[in-house]
Amino acid sequence: MRKVKINAYQVGLVFKDGAYQKMLLTGNYWFWGKEKVMIYDITQPFAAPVELNILLQDAALADILNIVEVKEHEIVLQYQNGLLKEVLTTGRYAFWKSIVPYEFVRADISKLDIPEYIDRTVLVAKQVVPFVRSVTVESYENAVMFVDGRFFRVLESGVYYWWKNAISVFLARVDKRQQQLEISGQEILTRDKATLRLNAWAQYKVVDVMKAVLDNKEYDKQLYVAFQLALREYVAGFSLDELLEKKDSIAAFVLQQVKPKAEALGVTVLDFGIRDIILPGDVKEIMNQVLVAEKKAQANSIIRREETASTRSLLNTAKLMEENAMLWKLKEMEYVEKIADKVSYISVTGNGSVVEQLKEMFVKSSK
């Protein structure tokens, strides 16, 4: 004989030769034979020692158990005392009906959207994260969402959560900020067959996400080609000299040509400019020679103009001096003064007038 005591908040299950016999509640019990008593704490989940259906045939035992069945496409969030305790996956679970309050929230994870009654804070809990996929769309982005290859909707900035399952989800992100497009190394023939290399830039912004993603493939590459073709069209219409004269009008022409095409791509073009126009080495050398020749011609023209003006001035002076003896004397004295500036020492001898001697000396020396 042996005694078995079942305390408060405990339940005993009696087995004999491996077969379930009965349930024991709080109290003292005596056994004579080979009965085996398994005691369970009813504040903890119940793990059935044998097939659960066998135990549930006992109506008294079934009445104090809470059975939770989870299907293949479901999960059940198990809360204990209001806190998330565990995520139950496919299977059958039993919990004692006791002083511990249990709550079970069922979710169909075969669908994409997560129902609103599941709190967002639960979705980032470590128990739930393996069943959830999350996506962050930045404040400067829009995202076009495709579900199983079909357009679903456009996502604004924010954080999104969906169930992780066999449904395919793809996001095409579109940056809505102002963007820069480099159009570099464009080798183009002018009308007179001169080869130029142009480096340009453009600034644009996506304004219609649906057009940019759904109606067009790689809208940025198409925009690049539109700028490229507009540049070629403009350059091919002018000779090299004409193009260099009209280079300031390239940007206006290209913008006018590209803007309608950009609108069809869901894009607005904000600005465009030419960074460099690079000439081939031989053409550059010729241009330099032409420039040097032009500058020499300008210099010669200036020299000839100055010489002509100087000669004309001398002629006018000579005419005035011929008509005016006093002016001749003043001019004579001016030359004497210039000569005297270059004389460092003068020796005067003789009894004649000193002034007359000086005059005779300077006039002779100046001849």
C-alpha positions as CSV (number, residue, x, y, z in Angstrom):
1,M,0.0,0.0,0.0
2,R,1.2,3.5,-0.8
3,K,-0.1,7.0,-0.3
4,V,-0.4,9.6,-2.9
5,K,-1.1,13.2,-2.0
6,I,-2.5,15.7,-4.5
7,N,-1.9,19.3,-3.4
8,A,-3.9,22.4,-4.4
9,Y,-3.3,23.4,-8.0
10,Q,-2.3,19.9,-8.9
11,V,-4.1,17.1,-10.8
12,G,-3.1,13.4,-10.8
13,L,-3.6,11.0,-13.7
14,V,-3.7,7.3,-12.8
15,F,-2.3,4.7,-15.2
16,K,-2.3,1.0,-14.9
17,D,-0.2,-1.1,-17.2
18,G,0.2,2.0,-19.4
19,A,-3.6,2.5,-19.7
20,Y,-5.3,5.6,-18.4
21,Q,-7.7,4.9,-15.5
22,K,-8.9,8.1,-13.9
23,M,-8.1,11.7,-12.8
24,L,-7.3,12.7,-9.2
25,L,-8.0,16.1,-7.7
26,T,-6.8,17.6,-4.5
27,G,-6.7,15.1,-1.6
28,N,-4.9,11.9,-0.3
29,Y,-5.2,8.6,-2.1
30,W,-4.1,5.0,-1.3
31,F,-3.1,2.5,-3.8
32,W,-2.6,-1.3,-3.4
33,G,-1.6,-2.5,-6.9
34,K,0.7,-1.4,-9.7
35,E,-1.1,1.9,-10.4
36,K,1.2,4.7,-11.5
37,V,0.2,8.3,-10.7
38,M,1.5,11.2,-12.7
39,I,1.0,14.6,-11.0
40,Y,0.7,17.8,-13.0
41,D,1.0,21.5,-12.0
42,I,-2.2,23.1,-13.4
43,T,-0.4,26.5,-13.6
44,Q,1.7,25.1,-16.4
45,P,0.7,23.9,-19.9
46,F,-0.3,20.2,-20.0
47,A,1.9,17.8,-22.0
48,A,-0.1,14.7,-22.5
49,P,1.8,11.5,-21.7
50,V,-0.3,9.5,-24.2
51,E,-2.6,10.3,-27.1
52,L,-4.6,13.3,-26.1
53,N,-7.8,11.8,-27.6
54,I,-7.6,8.9,-25.2
55,L,-7.5,11.3,-22.2
56,L,-10.3,13.4,-23.5
57,Q,-12.7,10.5,-23.4
58,D,-12.8,11.2,-19.6
59,A,-15.4,13.9,-19.5
60,A,-14.2,15.2,-16.1
61,L,-10.7,15.6,-17.4
62,A,-11.8,17.2,-20.7
63,D,-13.9,19.7,-18.7
64,I,-10.8,21.2,-16.9
65,L,-8.7,21.3,-20.1
66,N,-8.6,24.0,-22.7
67,I,-7.7,22.4,-26.1
68,V,-6.2,24.6,-28.8
69,E,-5.9,23.2,-32.3
70,V,-3.7,25.1,-34.8
71,K,-4.1,24.4,-38.5
72,E,-1.3,24.4,-41.0
73,H,-2.0,27.9,-42.3
74,E,-2.4,29.4,-38.8
75,I,-0.5,30.5,-35.8
76,V,-1.9,31.2,-32.3
77,L,-0.5,33.8,-30.0
78,Q,-0.6,32.5,-26.5
79,Y,-0.9,35.2,-23.8
80,Q,-0.4,34.5,-20.1
81,N,-1.4,37.2,-17.6
82,G,-1.8,39.6,-20.5
83,L,1.8,39.0,-21.8
84,L,2.8,37.2,-24.9
85,K,4.2,33.8,-23.8
86,E,4.6,31.7,-26.9
87,V,3.6,31.3,-30.6
88,L,1.8,28.0,-31.2
89,T,2.3,26.5,-34.6
90,T,0.5,23.6,-36.3
91,G,-0.6,21.0,-33.8
92,R,-2.8,20.4,-30.8
93,Y,-2.2,21.9,-27.4
94,A,-3.8,21.5,-24.0
95,F,-3.8,24.0,-21.1
96,W,-5.3,23.6,-17.6
97,K,-8.3,25.8,-16.7
98,S,-6.8,27.3,-13.6
99,I,-6.2,30.6,-11.8
100,V,-3.6,31.5,-14.5
101,P,-5.6,33.4,-17.2
102,Y,-4.7,32.3,-20.7
103,E,-5.7,34.1,-23.9
104,F,-5.3,32.8,-27.4
105,V,-5.2,35.0,-30.5
106,R,-5.6,33.1,-33.8
107,A,-4.1,34.4,-37.1
108,D,-4.3,33.1,-40.6
109,I,-0.8,33.4,-42.0
110,S,-1.8,32.1,-45.4
111,K,-3.0,35.7,-46.2
112,L,-0.7,38.7,-46.7
113,D,-2.2,41.3,-44.5
114,I,-1.9,41.2,-40.7
115,P,-5.3,41.9,-39.0
116,E,-5.6,45.1,-37.0
117,Y,-6.4,43.3,-33.7
118,I,-2.8,42.1,-33.5
119,D,-0.9,44.9,-31.9
120,R,2.1,46.2,-33.8
121,T,4.4,45.9,-30.8
122,V,3.7,42.1,-30.8
123,L,5.0,41.9,-34.4
124,V,8.6,42.8,-33.3
125,A,8.6,40.3,-30.4
126,K,11.3,37.6,-30.8
127,Q,8.6,34.9,-30.8
128,V,6.7,36.5,-33.7
129,V,9.5,37.9,-35.8
130,P,10.1,34.5,-37.7
131,F,6.6,34.7,-39.0
132,V,6.6,38.3,-40.1
133,R,8.3,40.2,-42.9
134,S,8.8,44.0,-42.5
135,V,9.7,46.7,-45.1
136,T,10.7,50.3,-44.4
137,V,10.0,52.9,-47.1
138,E,12.1,56.0,-46.4
139,S,10.7,59.5,-46.2
140,Y,12.2,60.4,-49.7
141,E,10.8,57.3,-51.4
142,N,7.7,55.7,-52.8
143,A,7.5,52.0,-53.4
144,V,5.4,50.2,-56.0
145,M,4.2,46.9,-54.5
146,F,3.7,43.8,-56.6
147,V,2.0,40.7,-55.1
148,D,2.5,37.4,-57.0
149,G,3.8,39.4,-59.9
150,R,0.7,41.7,-60.1
151,F,0.6,45.4,-59.2
152,F,-1.0,45.8,-55.7
153,R,-0.5,49.4,-54.6
154,V,1.9,52.3,-54.1
155,L,3.4,52.6,-50.6
156,E,4.1,55.9,-49.1
157,S,6.9,56.4,-46.6
158,G,6.6,54.3,-43.4
159,V,7.1,50.8,-42.0
160,Y,5.0,47.9,-43.2
161,Y,4.4,44.4,-41.9
162,W,3.0,41.3,-43.7
163,W,2.9,37.6,-42.8
164,K,5.8,35.6,-44.1
165,N,4.4,32.9,-46.4
166,A,4.4,31.6,-49.9
167,I,3.0,34.8,-51.4
168,S,5.6,36.6,-53.4
169,V,6.1,40.3,-52.6
170,F,8.3,42.6,-54.6
171,L,8.9,46.4,-54.1
172,A,10.1,48.7,-56.8
173,R,11.5,51.7,-54.9
174,V,11.5,55.2,-56.5
175,D,13.7,58.0,-55.1
176,K,11.6,61.2,-55.2
177,R,14.5,63.5,-54.5
178,Q,16.2,65.7,-57.1
179,Q,18.7,63.5,-59.0
180,Q,21.7,64.1,-61.2
181,L,22.3,62.5,-64.5
182,E,25.8,62.6,-66.0
183,I,25.9,62.5,-69.9
184,S,29.6,62.1,-70.4
185,G,31.9,61.3,-73.4
186,Q,29.4,62.0,-76.2
187,E,31.4,61.9,-79.5
188,I,29.3,63.7,-82.1
189,L,29.9,64.8,-85.7
190,T,29.2,68.4,-86.7
191,R,27.7,69.3,-90.0
192,D,31.2,69.8,-91.5
193,K,32.3,66.4,-90.2
194,A,34.3,67.7,-87.2
195,T,34.3,65.3,-84.3
196,L,33.5,66.7,-80.8
197,R,33.3,65.2,-77.4
198,L,30.7,66.7,-75.1
199,N,30.2,66.2,-71.3
200,A,26.9,67.3,-70.1
201,W,24.7,67.0,-67.0
202,A,21.0,67.1,-66.2
203,Q,18.9,67.3,-63.1
204,Y,15.5,65.6,-62.8
205,K,12.8,64.5,-60.4
206,V,10.3,61.6,-60.5
207,V,6.8,63.1,-60.2
208,D,4.6,60.2,-61.3
209,V,5.6,56.9,-59.7
210,M,3.0,54.8,-61.7
211,K,4.3,56.1,-65.0
212,A,7.9,55.7,-64.0
213,V,7.6,52.0,-62.9
214,L,4.5,50.5,-64.5
215,D,4.5,52.2,-67.9
216,N,8.2,52.3,-68.4
217,K,11.2,50.0,-67.9
218,E,14.3,51.7,-66.5
219,Y,13.0,55.2,-66.9
220,D,16.4,56.7,-66.0
221,K,18.1,54.9,-68.9
222,Q,15.4,56.1,-71.3
223,L,15.9,59.7,-70.0
224,Y,19.6,59.3,-70.7
225,V,19.0,58.3,-74.3
226,A,16.5,61.2,-74.8
227,F,19.2,63.7,-73.8
228,Q,21.8,61.9,-75.9
229,L,19.7,62.0,-79.1
230,A,18.7,65.7,-78.5
231,L,22.4,66.6,-78.2
232,R,23.2,64.8,-81.4
233,E,20.4,66.4,-83.2
234,Y,21.5,69.9,-82.2
235,V,25.3,69.4,-82.9
236,A,24.7,67.8,-86.3
237,G,22.8,70.8,-87.5
238,F,25.8,73.2,-87.3
239,S,29.3,73.5,-88.5
240,L,32.1,73.7,-85.9
241,D,32.4,77.4,-86.1
242,E,28.7,78.0,-85.9
243,L,28.4,75.5,-83.0
244,L,31.1,77.3,-81.0
245,E,29.3,80.6,-81.5
246,K,25.9,79.1,-80.5
247,K,27.1,76.9,-77.6
248,D,25.1,79.0,-75.1
249,S,21.8,78.0,-76.9
250,I,22.5,74.2,-76.7
251,A,20.9,73.8,-73.2
252,A,17.7,75.6,-74.1
253,F,17.2,73.4,-77.3
254,V,17.9,70.2,-75.5
255,L,15.5,71.0,-72.6
256,Q,12.8,71.9,-75.1
257,Q,13.3,68.6,-76.9
258,V,13.5,66.3,-73.8
259,K,10.8,67.7,-71.6
260,P,7.8,66.1,-73.4
261,K,9.6,62.8,-73.5
262,A,10.4,63.1,-69.8
263,E,6.8,63.7,-68.9
264,A,5.8,60.4,-70.6
265,L,8.4,58.7,-68.3
266,G,6.8,60.3,-65.2
267,V,9.8,62.6,-64.8
268,T,10.2,66.4,-64.8
269,V,13.5,67.8,-66.0
270,L,14.7,70.7,-63.8
271,D,17.9,71.8,-65.5
272,F,20.5,70.9,-68.1
273,G,24.0,72.2,-69.0
274,I,27.1,71.5,-71.0
275,R,30.2,70.9,-68.9
276,D,32.9,70.6,-71.6
277,I,33.3,70.7,-75.3
278,I,36.5,68.9,-76.2
279,L,38.0,69.2,-79.6
280,P,40.3,66.6,-81.2
281,G,44.1,67.3,-81.0
282,D,44.5,68.3,-84.6
283,V,41.5,70.6,-84.6
284,K,42.7,72.1,-81.4
285,E,46.1,72.8,-82.9
286,I,44.6,74.4,-86.0
287,M,42.3,76.6,-83.8
288,N,45.3,77.7,-81.8
289,Q,47.1,78.6,-84.9
290,V,44.1,80.6,-86.2
291,L,43.9,82.4,-82.8
292,V,47.6,83.3,-82.9
293,A,47.3,84.6,-86.5
294,E,44.3,86.7,-85.5
295,K,46.2,88.2,-82.6
296,K,49.2,88.9,-84.7
297,A,47.0,90.6,-87.3
298,Q,45.4,92.7,-84.6
299,A,48.9,93.7,-83.2
300,N,50.1,94.7,-86.7
301,S,47.0,96.7,-87.3
302,I,47.5,98.6,-84.1
303,I,51.2,99.2,-84.8
304,R,50.4,100.6,-88.3
305,R,47.7,102.8,-86.9
306,E,50.0,104.2,-84.3
307,E,52.8,104.8,-87.0
308,T,50.3,106.6,-89.2
309,A,49.2,108.8,-86.4
310,S,52.8,109.6,-85.4
311,T,53.7,110.5,-89.0
312,R,50.6,112.7,-89.4
313,S,51.5,114.5,-86.1
314,L,55.1,115.2,-87.4
315,L,53.7,116.5,-90.7
316,N,51.4,118.9,-88.9
317,T,54.2,120.1,-86.6
318,A,56.5,120.7,-89.6
319,K,53.8,122.8,-91.3
320,L,53.4,124.9,-88.2
321,M,57.1,125.4,-87.8
322,E,57.5,126.5,-91.5
323,E,54.8,129.2,-91.0
324,N,56.0,130.4,-87.6
325,A,59.7,131.3,-86.9
326,M,59.0,131.5,-83.1
327,L,57.7,128.0,-83.1
328,W,60.8,126.9,-84.9
329,K,63.0,128.5,-82.3
330,L,61.0,126.9,-79.5
331,K,61.4,123.5,-81.1
332,E,65.1,124.1,-81.6
333,M,65.4,124.9,-77.9
334,E,63.5,121.8,-77.0
335,Y,66.1,119.7,-78.9
336,V,68.9,121.6,-77.3
337,E,67.4,120.8,-73.9
338,K,67.2,117.1,-74.8
339,I,70.8,117.1,-76.0
340,A,72.0,119.0,-72.8
341,D,70.4,116.3,-70.6
342,K,72.8,113.8,-72.1
343,V,75.9,116.0,-71.6
344,S,77.7,115.5,-68.3
345,Y,80.6,118.1,-68.7
346,I,81.0,121.3,-70.9
347,S,84.2,123.2,-71.4
348,V,83.9,126.8,-72.7
349,T,86.9,128.8,-74.0
350,G,87.4,132.0,-76.0
351,N,86.4,135.7,-75.7
352,G,83.1,135.5,-77.5
353,S,79.7,135.4,-76.1
354,V,79.1,132.2,-74.0
355,V,75.5,131.8,-75.1
356,E,76.5,132.2,-78.8
357,Q,79.1,129.5,-78.4
358,L,76.7,127.1,-76.7
359,K,74.1,127.7,-79.4
360,E,76.7,127.1,-82.1
361,M,77.9,124.0,-80.4
362,F,74.5,122.4,-79.9
363,V,73.2,123.3,-83.2
364,K,76.2,121.7,-84.9
365,S,76.1,118.6,-82.7
366,S,72.4,118.1,-83.4
367,K,73.0,118.2,-87.2
